[in-house]
C-alpha cells in the first residue's frame, strides 16, 4: 500500500466499492421488483386499452361525428399513412449527410481523395436506391388499396 491507501495488488474495484456506488443490494432488488411489477401492469393496461380502442372505435359501424373524430378513426384504422412524407424527409437528410460526410475523407489525404469521390458520387446513389426500394412497398400498398376501393365501388353498383 502507498500513502493514499491504494493497494498495488488489487485489480479493479472491490465489490464493496461497487455496492456503495449502486446503493445497498436491498434497494437495488426492490427497485428491480418495482420495475417488474410496473412492466406487468403496463402490459395488462396496454392489452386492455388496445382491445377497447379496436372494438369500440376502429371497428365500430357508427360514423364518428366531427372532423377530428373522423380523422382519428381513419388514422387508427391505418387509412392515413404517414410513412411517405417521413421517408422523403429521411431521404433528404441521409443524402445531405452522405454528401457532407464525404468531405471528411479529404482530411485523410492519399486514398482519402478516392474515398471522397466515391462517397460523393456513389453515396447519394445508394441512398436513392434504398429509398426507392422502400417506396416500392408503399406503392404496392397504395395500388392495392386503390384496386380494393375500385372493386368495392363496382360491386356496390351491381
Order of alpha helices (4+ residues) and beta strands (2+ residues): alpha-alpha-alpha-alpha-alpha-alpha
